[in-house]
Amino acid sequence: MEIKKVAFLGWADAKEGDKDYLASFETAKLLARNGYVVVNGGGPGVMRAATEGAHAGSGRAIGITFYPTAKEKPDFFEGRDAANKFDEEIKTNTYVERTLKIMEVADVYVVFNGGTGTISEFGMAWGLARLHFGHHKPLLLYGPWWHDVIEVFGRNMHLRPEELKVYHIVTSPQEVLIKIESLGSNE
């Protein structure tokens, strides 16, 4: 499997200086320096940090955005962040369409800490990996706390054995790069 585009999924409310913002920035910077294109939802927080990191690493970022109509606009919509200066925009009309487009465009997903939107994206990526097991796109979960989350799922949900084989937990930008390089050369 050739990996060129890496999706960054995570907390839209992360601010400059927050742990999640810095992790996204440094990971994107390192990946861009190594020739990877960053993909994100075009919003604030982890998404903007990923774009800024890609540019700091002399790389490119793709923003996959959505613009709901005034009638459909959710009350807590983080929207398109004007400060997220990605290089290419792919516009969609709904949150679900945006999530599916991110899943389609990216070759691997890196999931940072986040809220319900991140949980939704994680669930979609995990479900697609299970559906396409053996031909799935890699799923990297950023942070040691993911061990606890997955353990709770394992204890309380009906998981199939392959569902526990489609993700990798990583804890640093260097681990992300190493894992992506090994997945790109071995799968």
Contacts in CASP RR format, 6 or more apart in sequence:
PFRMAT RR
TARGET T0000
AUTHOR 0000-0000-0000
METHOD contacts of the structure
MODEL  1
MEIKKVAFLGWADAKEGDKDYLASFETAKLLARNGYVVVNGGGPGVMRAA
TEGAHAGSGRAIGITFYPTAKEKPDFFEGRDAANKFDEEIKTNTYVERTL
KIMEVADVYVVFNGGTGTISEFGMAWGLARLHFGHHKPLLLYGPWWHDVI
EVFGRNMHLRPEELKVYHIVTSPQEVLIKIESLGSNE
1 107 0 8 1.000
1 138 0 8 1.000
1 183 0 8 1.000
1 184 0 8 1.000
1 187 0 8 1.000
2 107 0 8 1.000
2 184 0 8 1.000
3 36 0 8 1.000
3 107 0 8 1.000
3 108 0 8 1.000
3 138 0 8 1.000
3 180 0 8 1.000
3 183 0 8 1.000
3 184 0 8 1.000
4 36 0 8 1.000
4 37 0 8 1.000
4 107 0 8 1.000
5 36 0 8 1.000
5 37 0 8 1.000
5 38 0 8 1.000
5 39 0 8 1.000
5 62 0 8 1.000
5 105 0 8 1.000
5 106 0 8 1.000
5 107 0 8 1.000
5 108 0 8 1.000
6 28 0 8 1.000
6 31 0 8 1.000
6 36 0 8 1.000
6 37 0 8 1.000
6 38 0 8 1.000
6 39 0 8 1.000
6 106 0 8 1.000
6 107 0 8 1.000
6 108 0 8 1.000
6 109 0 8 1.000
6 110 0 8 1.000
6 180 0 8 1.000
7 39 0 8 1.000
7 40 0 8 1.000
7 102 0 8 1.000
7 103 0 8 1.000
7 105 0 8 1.000
7 106 0 8 1.000
7 108 0 8 1.000
7 109 0 8 1.000
7 110 0 8 1.000
8 24 0 8 1.000
8 27 0 8 1.000
8 28 0 8 1.000
8 38 0 8 1.000
8 39 0 8 1.000
8 40 0 8 1.000
8 46 0 8 1.000
8 47 0 8 1.000
8 49 0 8 1.000
8 50 0 8 1.000
8 110 0 8 1.000
8 112 0 8 1.000
9 40 0 8 1.000
9 46 0 8 1.000
9 102 0 8 1.000
9 109 0 8 1.000
9 110 0 8 1.000
9 111 0 8 1.000
9 112 0 8 1.000
9 118 0 8 1.000
9 121 0 8 1.000
9 122 0 8 1.000
9 125 0 8 1.000
10 20 0 8 1.000
10 24 0 8 1.000
10 45 0 8 1.000
10 46 0 8 1.000
10 47 0 8 1.000
10 111 0 8 1.000
10 112 0 8 1.000
10 113 0 8 1.000
10 114 0 8 1.000
10 115 0 8 1.000
10 117 0 8 1.000
10 118 0 8 1.000
10 121 0 8 1.000
11 20 0 8 1.000
11 45 0 8 1.000
11 46 0 8 1.000
11 112 0 8 1.000
11 113 0 8 1.000
11 114 0 8 1.000
11 115 0 8 1.000
11 118 0 8 1.000
12 43 0 8 1.000
12 44 0 8 1.000
12 45 0 8 1.000
12 46 0 8 1.000
12 47 0 8 1.000
12 78 0 8 1.000
12 114 0 8 1.000
12 117 0 8 1.000
13 44 0 8 1.000
13 45 0 8 1.000
13 78 0 8 1.000
14 20 0 8 1.000
14 21 0 8 1.000
14 24 0 8 1.000
14 44 0 8 1.000
14 45 0 8 1.000
14 46 0 8 1.000
14 49 0 8 1.000
14 114 0 8 1.000
15 21 0 8 1.000
15 45 0 8 1.000
16 49 0 8 1.000
20 45 0 8 1.000
20 46 0 8 1.000
20 49 0 8 1.000
20 112 0 8 1.000
20 113 0 8 1.000
20 114 0 8 1.000
21 45 0 8 1.000
21 46 0 8 1.000
21 49 0 8 1.000
22 49 0 8 1.000
23 112 0 8 1.000
23 142 0 8 1.000
23 173 0 8 1.000
24 45 0 8 1.000
24 46 0 8 1.000
24 47 0 8 1.000
24 49 0 8 1.000
24 50 0 8 1.000
24 53 0 8 1.000
24 112 0 8 1.000
25 49 0 8 1.000
25 50 0 8 1.000
25 52 0 8 1.000
25 53 0 8 1.000
25 56 0 8 1.000
26 53 0 8 1.000
26 173 0 8 1.000
27 50 0 8 1.000
27 110 0 8 1.000
27 142 0 8 1.000
27 173 0 8 1.000
27 176 0 8 1.000
28 38 0 8 1.000
28 49 0 8 1.000
28 50 0 8 1.000
28 51 0 8 1.000
28 52 0 8 1.000
28 53 0 8 1.000
28 54 0 8 1.000
28 56 0 8 1.000
28 57 0 8 1.000
28 61 0 8 1.000
29 53 0 8 1.000
29 54 0 8 1.000
29 56 0 8 1.000
29 57 0 8 1.000
29 173 0 8 1.000
30 57 0 8 1.000
30 173 0 8 1.000
30 174 0 8 1.000
30 176 0 8 1.000
30 177 0 8 1.000
31 38 0 8 1.000
31 54 0 8 1.000
31 173 0 8 1.000
31 176 0 8 1.000
31 177 0 8 1.000
31 180 0 8 1.000
32 38 0 8 1.000
32 53 0 8 1.000
32 54 0 8 1.000
32 55 0 8 1.000
32 56 0 8 1.000
32 57 0 8 1.000
32 58 0 8 1.000
32 59 0 8 1.000
32 60 0 8 1.000
33 57 0 8 1.000
33 58 0 8 1.000
33 59 0 8 1.000
34 177 0 8 1.000
34 181 0 8 1.000
35 59 0 8 1.000
36 180 0 8 1.000
37 54 0 8 1.000
37 59 0 8 1.000
37 60 0 8 1.000
37 61 0 8 1.000
37 62 0 8 1.000
38 50 0 8 1.000
38 51 0 8 1.000
38 53 0 8 1.000
38 54 0 8 1.000
38 59 0 8 1.000
38 60 0 8 1.000
38 61 0 8 1.000
38 62 0 8 1.000
39 61 0 8 1.000
39 62 0 8 1.000
39 63 0 8 1.000
39 64 0 8 1.000
39 102 0 8 1.000
39 105 0 8 1.000
39 106 0 8 1.000
40 46 0 8 1.000
40 47 0 8 1.000
40 48 0 8 1.000
40 50 0 8 1.000
40 51 0 8 1.000
40 61 0 8 1.000
40 62 0 8 1.000
40 63 0 8 1.000
40 64 0 8 1.000
40 84 0 8 1.000
40 86 0 8 1.000
40 102 0 8 1.000
41 47 0 8 1.000
41 63 0 8 1.000
41 64 0 8 1.000
41 65 0 8 1.000
41 98 0 8 1.000
41 102 0 8 1.000
42 48 0 8 1.000
42 51 0 8 1.000
42 63 0 8 1.000
42 64 0 8 1.000
42 65 0 8 1.000
42 80 0 8 1.000
42 81 0 8 1.000
42 84 0 8 1.000
42 86 0 8 1.000
42 89 0 8 1.000
43 65 0 8 1.000
43 78 0 8 1.000
43 79 0 8 1.000
43 80 0 8 1.000
43 81 0 8 1.000
43 84 0 8 1.000
44 78 0 8 1.000
44 79 0 8 1.000
44 81 0 8 1.000
44 83 0 8 1.000
44 84 0 8 1.000
45 81 0 8 1.000
46 112 0 8 1.000
46 114 0 8 1.000
47 63 0 8 1.000
47 81 0 8 1.000
47 84 0 8 1.000
48 81 0 8 1.000
48 83 0 8 1.000
48 84 0 8 1.000
50 61 0 8 1.000
51 61 0 8 1.000
51 63 0 8 1.000
51 84 0 8 1.000
51 85 0 8 1.000
51 86 0 8 1.000
54 60 0 8 1.000
54 61 0 8 1.000
55 61 0 8 1.000
55 85 0 8 1.000
60 87 0 8 1.000
60 88 0 8 1.000
61 86 0 8 1.000
61 87 0 8 1.000
61 88 0 8 1.000
62 86 0 8 1.000
62 87 0 8 1.000
62 88 0 8 1.000
62 89 0 8 1.000
62 90 0 8 1.000
62 105 0 8 1.000
63 84 0 8 1.000
63 86 0 8 1.000
63 88 0 8 1.000
63 89 0 8 1.000
63 90 0 8 1.000
64 89 0 8 1.000
64 90 0 8 1.000
64 92 0 8 1.000
64 98 0 8 1.000
64 101 0 8 1.000
64 102 0 8 1.000
64 105 0 8 1.000
65 79 0 8 1.000
65 80 0 8 1.000
65 89 0 8 1.000
65 90 0 8 1.000
65 91 0 8 1.000
65 92 0 8 1.000
65 98 0 8 1.000
66 79 0 8 1.000
66 91 0 8 1.000
66 92 0 8 1.000
66 93 0 8 1.000
66 94 0 8 1.000
66 95 0 8 1.000
66 97 0 8 1.000
66 98 0 8 1.000
67 80 0 8 1.000
67 91 0 8 1.000
67 93 0 8 1.000
68 74 0 8 1.000
68 77 0 8 1.000
68 93 0 8 1.000
68 94 0 8 1.000
68 95 0 8 1.000
72 94 0 8 1.000
74 95 0 8 1.000
90 101 0 8 1.000
90 105 0 8 1.000
92 98 0 8 1.000
92 101 0 8 1.000
95 120 0 8 1.000
99 120 0 8 1.000
99 121 0 8 1.000
99 124 0 8 1.000
100 124 0 8 1.000
102 109 0 8 1.000
102 121 0 8 1.000
103 109 0 8 1.000
103 124 0 8 1.000
103 125 0 8 1.000
103 128 0 8 1.000
103 137 0 8 1.000
106 137 0 8 1.000
107 137 0 8 1.000
107 138 0 8 1.000
108 137 0 8 1.000
108 138 0 8 1.000
108 139 0 8 1.000
108 140 0 8 1.000
108 180 0 8 1.000
108 183 0 8 1.000
109 121 0 8 1.000
109 125 0 8 1.000
109 137 0 8 1.000
109 138 0 8 1.000
109 139 0 8 1.000
109 140 0 8 1.000
110 140 0 8 1.000
110 142 0 8 1.000
110 170 0 8 1.000
110 176 0 8 1.000
111 118 0 8 1.000
111 121 0 8 1.000
111 122 0 8 1.000
111 125 0 8 1.000
111 139 0 8 1.000
111 140 0 8 1.000
111 141 0 8 1.000
111 142 0 8 1.000
112 118 0 8 1.000
112 142 0 8 1.000
112 143 0 8 1.000
113 142 0 8 1.000
113 143 0 8 1.000
113 145 0 8 1.000
122 139 0 8 1.000
122 141 0 8 1.000
125 137 0 8 1.000
125 139 0 8 1.000
126 139 0 8 1.000
126 163 0 8 1.000
126 166 0 8 1.000
126 167 0 8 1.000
127 163 0 8 1.000
128 136 0 8 1.000
128 137 0 8 1.000
129 136 0 8 1.000
129 137 0 8 1.000
129 138 0 8 1.000
129 139 0 8 1.000
129 163 0 8 1.000
129 166 0 8 1.000
129 167 0 8 1.000
130 136 0 8 1.000
130 160 0 8 1.000
130 162 0 8 1.000
130 163 0 8 1.000
130 166 0 8 1.000
133 162 0 8 1.000
133 165 0 8 1.000
133 166 0 8 1.000
136 166 0 8 1.000
138 166 0 8 1.000
138 167 0 8 1.000
138 168 0 8 1.000
138 179 0 8 1.000
138 180 0 8 1.000
138 183 0 8 1.000
138 187 0 8 1.000
139 166 0 8 1.000
139 167 0 8 1.000
139 168 0 8 1.000
140 167 0 8 1.000
140 168 0 8 1.000
140 169 0 8 1.000
140 170 0 8 1.000
140 176 0 8 1.000
140 179 0 8 1.000
140 180 0 8 1.000
141 149 0 8 1.000
141 150 0 8 1.000
141 167 0 8 1.000
141 168 0 8 1.000
141 169 0 8 1.000
141 170 0 8 1.000
142 170 0 8 1.000
142 171 0 8 1.000
142 176 0 8 1.000
143 169 0 8 1.000
143 170 0 8 1.000
143 171 0 8 1.000
144 169 0 8 1.000
144 171 0 8 1.000
146 169 0 8 1.000
147 169 0 8 1.000
150 164 0 8 1.000
150 167 0 8 1.000
150 169 0 8 1.000
153 159 0 8 1.000
154 164 0 8 1.000
168 179 0 8 1.000
170 176 0 8 1.000
170 179 0 8 1.000
END
